[in-house]
Amino acid sequence: MKSSRLVSILLLLQTRGRMTAAQLAEELEVSVRTVYRDVEALGAAGVPLYGDAGHAGGYRLLDGYRTRLTGLTAEEAEALFLAGVPGPAAELGLGSVLAAAQLKVRAALPAELRAHADRISGRFHLDAPGWYADAEETPYLPAVADAVWNGRVLDVLYRRWAEPTDVERRLEPYGLVLKAGRWYVVAAPGPRTYRVDQILRLAATDEEFTRPDDFDLAAYWTAYQRDFHDRLYRAEALVRLAPGVELPRAVNTRTEGDGWTLARVPVESVEHAHGEFLRLGADIEVLEPPELRARIARTVAELAERYGNSAQSP
């Protein structure tokens, strides 16, 4: 809509300073001719906006001009208060800052939008961690966040899975990611991904580093997750599933004459699949690989012997 576009031009110039018609057109995904018309409309409405010709030209607002107009729609106001997750903000040491910012934004909103914001806060609560996981202690999270923000090198003692488990690392932290209630820091060299709760000791330094201009945290994380899942399920099992039983990763499924389903299932390892498949009890039969079938058979035999002896005892 034109009214929304006019507000966007005003806010862009207010926050970024001088911008050319071409830059505004690219930002708003409209033609340069449309920008010319919108700028004329803003000038006619009394907005102190003017343009300079030449190589260093462009449109800008009169020095010192500020507007209290937020330009928020009802949906944008709702999204703003829905996105303000108090738990992660508090973990980063920004709980009071977030509360103060939301209070100021709420006070600046028109009455109608304020009602929308209050309704979204009262009806939706975001709780990221899963049900069966205790919240990890992340005492060094604020220090990591500070280093990310200020571009400072960190010296850490980090606990990993492989031997030796406790290793010293010099990190150049590029960004933080919150995934399923767990914090990760993406840091050079590499870059690589580290769990913040596995940092055993941290020393902040005064050494600065330069974050690459072309580093995209969201793109890195998407690629990291894709690679993680590709490495996670490298093995495969052939199983039979009882009628009505489904496995989310099952592929190449075929229903047999007795109603059971023959399926191939990507698995992380024999050890992991052993525990996962045992939970299905008699509703699954593992056919391949042989070592997985043999391991489950041994476990079932041990359980039968244990519970059989228990049932015979007085």
N, C-alpha and C positions, 0 to 999 in steps of 0.2 A: 504494500500500500504506500501511496505517496507520503502520507503523514508520517508513517514509520520511517521512511527513507530520509525525510527531512531531519528528523530527530537524530538518525544515525550519522548524517553529515555533520550536524552540530556537535555531537559527542566525539566524533573522530577528530575534528579540528580542535576541540577543547583539550583532548588528551594527547594528541600527537603533534600539535602545532601545524606548521605549514604543510599542505599537501596539494599536489597538482590535480587537475581534473582527471587525468588518466589514472592516477593512483586511487582517487575516490571511486572512479568507475570500476576499477578492478576489485576494490574492496567490497563494493555493493553489488557487483555482478550486473551492472547496467551499462548503457552506452555513454560515451563522453557527452553527447548531445543532451541526454537526460540529466546529467550532472549540471550542465550549463543552465538548464531550465530550473532545476531545484535550487541552485545558488541564487538565481534571480528571485525566486519565490521567498527565500529566506531574507534577502535584502529588502524586499517589499514589505515583509512582516516586521521590519525594524531591527533585525539582527545585525550588529556591527561587524560585518564580514566584508573583506575586500580582497581583490586579487592583484598580483604583480605579474607583469609580463617578463619575458626573457628566460635565459637558461636557468636561473635560480628562482624563478617565479613560482606562483601557486596561490592558493587561497589560504587565508588565515583570519582568525578573529582579532579584533582590536585588543591590544595589550591590556590585561587586567580584567577582561570580560569573562565572567563565569555564569553559568546557568545552574539553577537548582533542579532543572528538569531532568528526571532520570530516564525517561523514555521507556520504562518497563511496561510490558503488557501484564495482564493478570497471570498468564502462564509463566512468564519469565520471573515474576515475583515469587510464584509458588516454587519454581525450580531452584531459585536462589536459596530459599530457606530449607528446601529438601536436601540440597547439596551440602549444607553446613553440618557435617557429622561431628557431634561434640566429642565422642570418644577419641578418635584419632587426633583431633585438634588438641585435646588435653594431653595426650601422649607426647605430642611434639612441643609441649609447653606453651601452646597457643589458645588454651581454653578460655582464659579471660579476654584475650584479644578477639577471638571469634564472637564471644558474647557481646562485647562492646561494639564490634562492627555491625552485628545484626541489629543491635539496638538503634544505632545511628541510621542504618538503612531503613529500618521500620519507621522511625520518626520522620524521615524525608518522604515516605510514600504517601500518596493521596489516600483518603479514608477507605475508598473501595479496594485499592490494592493491599492496604494494610489488613483488611479483613481476609483477603485471599491468603496472605502470608500467615496470619494467625491460624487459619483453618488447616493449612498444610502442616504446620508445626504441631497442631493438636491431634491430627489424625494419622500421621505417619512417623514412625520411629525406626531409624536404621541401626541395626546391630550386626556388624560384619562377621565376628567369629562364629564358628560352628558350635553345635550343641555339646559335643562330646570332647571338646578340647579346652583345657585350662588356658587361661590367658598367659602368654609368655611374658616374663619379666624383661623389659628392655630399658635398663637404667641409662644406657648410653645413647638412646634415641635423640634427645634434645641436642646433645653434642654433635652427633652425626648430622642432624638437620642444620645446625649452625654452620658446620663445615661445608655442607652442600651449598648453602646460601651464599657464603662468603668466599668460596673457592679456596679452602685451606686444606692442606695435606693432613692426614691422620696416620698415626702409628698405632697399630692395634695388635693384640694377641687374639687370634681367632681359632675357634674349635671347629674342625671339619671331620668328615666321616673317615677319610683315609688316614693311614699311618704315615708320618707322625700326626697325631690328632691336633695338637696345639702348636700353631705356627705363628710367627711374627710376619706382619704384612704392612707395607707402606701403601696407603690408599689415597687416590685422588677421586673423591666422591662426586659423581655426576648428578645423581638423583636418587630419590626415595620412592619406593612402590609399596603400597599396602595391598596384600593379596590374601583374601580369606582370613582377615584378622592378624596376619603376620607381616612384619615389616622387613623389607629387603632394601639394601643399598647397592646401587650399580656404580662400580668404581673402576678406574684405570689402576694398573695396566690391564689391557684387554680390549674393552672393559669386561669385567666379570661381575657375577651376582653373589652377594653375601647376605646371610641372615643376620639381622641386627641383634637378635637375642643370643647369637652364638659368639658375640664379641665379649671376651673375658676381661680385657683390659684395654683402655683407650687413652692415648695422649694426644691432645690437640697441639698442633705446631703453628708457628707464624709463617711457615712456608706457603706461598701461594702457587696455584697452578692455573692454567688456562683451559677452560672447557671447550672442546672443539665446537666451532660454530655450526657444523652440520650434524651434530649429535642430536637425535630425536629420541627422547626417553620412551614415548609410547610405542614408536616403531621398534625400538630395541626390545621392549618387553614382549611385544607380539611375536617377534622372531624367536626370542628366548623360550617362550612357552611352546611354540611349535616344535622347536628342536628338542625340548625336554620330553614332550609326548612321543616324538619319533624315537628317542633313545629309551624311553620307559618301557614300551611294549615291543621288544625285539623278538621275543619267543612267541610260540603259538601252541595251542592245545586243541585237540579234537575231542569233543564231548557229546554225550547224549543227555537231553533234558526232558524231564517228565512233562506231560501235557499241562499247559498253562504256565510253565516256568520260562522266564526270559532272562537273558543276560544282556546288558546294555551294549557291550562291545562285540557281540556275536555276529559273525558274517558267514556267508555261504551256507545259510540254514536250509534244511530239507526235512520235511515231515515224513516219518516212516509209517509203515502199515500199522504198527501198534500204538500210534499216536504220539510217540516220542519224537523229539526233534534232534537231528544230527547237525552240529554247528562247529565252526572253527572260531576260537576265541583268542585274541592277542593277550599275552600275559607278560608280566614284568620279569618273573623268574619262577623256577620250580618252587622255591620257598614261599613266595608271595601267593602263587596260585594255590598251593596246598592249603593255606589258611582260608582263602576266599572260597574255594570250592567245598571245603568241609562244612561251611555254614549252610549249604543247601541240603546237607544230609543225604537221604536216599533219593532225592529228586534229581541227582546228577550222577552220571557214570563217565569217568575219564578213560578215554581210549588211547590217547597219545598226548605227550611223549611217554615212553615206557617208564622212565625214571619217576615221573609224576604219578603215574598209575600205581607203581610199586610202593611209593612212599605213602600214598593215601591208603592203600591196602594194609600196610603195616600199622598205620595209625588206627584204622577201623578194627583190626584184629586186637590191638592192645586195649582199645576201649571195650570191645566185646568181652575180653578176658577179665578186665577190671570190674566191669559192671555185672558180669556173670557171677564172679566170686562174691561180689557184694550182695547180690540177690540171694545167694545160697546161705549166707551167714545169718545167724539168728538176729 
